[in-house]
């Protein structure tokens, strides 16, 4: 009997070679009768290497994926009572998984027991059915994609990086099998996760031992076909892909499961921790294996469980090695573990509620492993883990983006703020002063038309004196322009602050920048508008009573002139002395002229006021229109964009109304 000690595993690159050797051995057996397999001092015979794993109780061997084995060539066993050995049918696996490792006992039984025909497990390669995102999850992913697109010009790439990674991961997972669930077994050094991995697989696949770290690379085990793409996505090479023990009951219960044994998350080797962190982001679910000594380890809770609290629905927490705890200690440790998970924010699915499944077991004795296998089978059979994992990733991305989308209060540019901005611009451009100037211009025009000639001569003289000192106006005008510019800048800052109040930082900055860009050239535009729309264009319009007032004023002037000439003629002796009539005529003209002027001024106040108000209104409207086009519209566009992204974020965050 050859020595079959140790664990034997065939690599993919050796499969064809071993199959060919097996076929050759079989043909020799047919020609020369039964032949004992060759064995060397360093390991099992070639025939044993060509065999697939058999269980310790003598279960039939698992078919290999070698093409030669499918021809039906027979292998002879060392037993002389078995002159011939039935052919081993092939099981073609489309994902190129490697044959399982076998234990000493299973190898010995496989060599001592005649092989029985085994139906092919795999058959032809199955068509991979892609994962489908439906309903709310699809809507949330579309909203997240739209959200990222709308925000690229407003937010930096680092802020949107996690959302982009979630979208990429969701797209990659969607292309792969929707009938498989990838579950990673993670744990600390010495927690027994590899032992649990082997227990679930029914065969020693992952190496166990006292050497730390024992697991240096992730190992994959698939219970059904079609998982090649999923395992490729994890970056696990073919030499680290395995099959579980051929157990029809277990195969049916865990069909669709792809189990990954990870290195220790607290390993001293940096590359091991990096592999754990990388694969944990890609799997559909996680089984966290803890032991009674390190279940409260801060590294586990602070680095993994707490940040992944939102992924509780795709999480199993298993307390292993309960066989080491005496009496009721296991229940006490399990209760304390649940307390720690609750403090981490991990929801527990204790009473049918969605949340993490918490179990206690012993991978060494098998206690509780059946319950885990049953829970895992139900979990895989639902085929919803991948979608729930993506939804949890979207939740995490939404929580990370909340500070840049959720406003502290209701935001927007109120009508009051708009009116105040227009009023500030009107003050800066001097709309009130322009209206008053227009009113005075109307009154001056009325005075020129209805005033006495002597008063007009006096005002002309005053105007000449004012024109002589006009050089002092330039300095005052410069001061007025500087003051107006400051008022415009102050108005822009005020409206920008009001519009950005309550907005998240990036969007508030975008609003302020839009306002500042619009304010460039605004004072000059307002000055141009003031010249074009503020002042009176040409002579003010005259009311219908002006011609009559002009005739009356002319008559008063003629009376003064006639009375004066009459008196002059009497003084010169040209006319007969008669002081009463000429004096009366002069008094009528002297008194009547100012009275007519005063009456016209009183009558002109109303039209002049309306004229000034109309000029002020036009200038205010022009200033408001200019400010709206240059400042308010860009600010409103930014607010509208923020409203759009906030609506998309509300969809991503599954909020019924606007966020904030």
C-alpha positions, 0 to 999 in steps of 0.5 A: 500500500503506497503512502498517501500522507499529506494533502494532494491538490492538482493544479490546472496546468497539471490536469491534462498531464495527469489525465494523460498519465492516467489514460496511459496507465489504464491502457497498460492495465488492459493489455497486461492485466491488473497493475499496481500503481507506482509509488515513490518514497516522497508521495502517492502513486501516479494513479492516486495523483490522477484521482479526484477526491473521495470522502473518508467514507468511501464516496465515489471520486469526483470527476476531473476536468482532464480531457483524457479522462472523458475517454473512459480509460480505466485505472487499476487499484492495488487490490488484487480482488479488483482485476478491472476498474470501471472508467471514470466519467468526466465533469467539464467545469467551465470555470477551470477550477482545480481539483480538491485537496485530499486528506490522508484518510481520504487518499487511503480510502480512495486507493483501497476502494474500487471506483464506481461510475459517477454521473457527470456533475457539470456537463456542458458549460452553462450560459452565464445569466447577468445580474439584473438591477430592478426597481428602486436600486436601478433608479438610485444608480441612475440618479447617482450617475446623473448626480456625478455628471451634474457635479463634475464641474462644481466638485473636485474629483476626490469628492466624487471618487467614491461615487464613481467607484460604486458606479463602476463596481455596480456596472462590473457586477451587473455583467457577471453571473446573477445566479452566484453569490460571492461570500468572503470568510474574513477573520483575525489571526488564529480565529479559525476561519480557514478551518471553518472554510474547510468544514463548509467545503467538506474537505481540507482545501485551505491550509490550517496550522499554528504557523501565523499567518497561515493563509497567505493568498485568497482561495476560492471554492465554487459549488456550481458552474459559471463563476469564472468571471466572478473569481477573475474579478477578485484576481484569484489565479486558477491554482487557488480555485477549488471544488467542495467535496462531492456531497449531493445534499450539500451541493444542492443546499449551497448551489450558487455559492462562491466561498473565498477564504481571505488572509488575516485582516490583522496580518503582520504582512502588509500585502495580506491586509491589502488583499483583504481590503481589496476583496472585501470591496468586491464580494457580495457578502462577508462572514466575519469569524471571531474567537472568544479571545479577540472578538472585541479587538479594536482593529476589527470593530473600528476598521471594518465593522463600524465603517461597514455597519450599513452592510449588515444585511450581507454580513454574518458574524460567527463566534468560533471555537465555542468548544473552548468555553465552559458552561454558559460562557458561550452565551455570555460571550455571544451576548457581549458580541451582540452588544459590541455590534449594536454599539458599532451600529450594525443592525442585527437580524434577530427576529426576522428583521433585516440585519447581520446574522450572529451565530456561535459554532465550533469548526473543529467539532462541527457544532453549529456548522450545520446551522451556518450552512443552512442559513448560508444556503437560504441566503444564497438561494434568495439571489439578492445578496449582490443587489443588497451589497450594491444598495449598501454601497450606494447608501455609503456613497450617499452618506459620504456625499451628504455634506456637499449636497444637504443644505442646512436650511431652505435655500434660494434667492428670495424676492425680498433679496432681489428687491433689495439688490435692485434698490442698492443698484438704484442707489448706486446709480443715483436713481433718486437723484436722477428723478429729482434732477428730472423734476427740477428740469421740468420746473426750469422749463416751466419757469423759462416758458412762464417766468418774467423776462427780468427773472430769466435775465437774472438766472442767466447771469447766475449761470454764467457765474456758476460756469466760471467755477465749473472746474471744481466739479471734476473732483466731486464727480470722481468722488461720486463715481468711486462711491457708486462703485463701492455701492455696487460691489457692496450690493453684489456681495450682499446678494451673493451672501444671501443666495449662498446662505445655507448652501454646502461649501462647494455650491456656496463658493460656486454661487459667490464666484458666479456673482463676482464674475457678473459684477465685472463691468457692472458699474460701467454698464450702470453709468451708461444706462444712467446716461441713456435712460435716467436723464430727460431726453430732450425738452420735457413735455409741455402741458396744454395750459402752457401757451395760455400762461405764456400769452398772459405773461407776455401781456403783463410784460407789455403792460409794464413796457406800455406804462413805462413808455407812457410815463417817459413821454409825459416826462419828456412833454410829448404826452399830456400829464396823466400819472394814474393810467401809466402807473396803473398799467406798470403796477399791473404788469409788475405785479401780474408777471410774478403772480402768473409765474407763481401760478404756473409754478404751482400748477407745474409741480404735479406734472414735474413730480410725475415726470421726475418719478417716471425718470427715476422708475426708468432708471431703476428698472434699467439698473435692475435689468442690468443687475439681473442679467449680469448677477442674478441670472448667473446666481439663479442658474447655480441655484437651479443646478444645485436644486437639480443635484439635490433632487438627484441626491434625494433619490440616491439617499432614498429621501421622499422630499428635498434634502436639507 
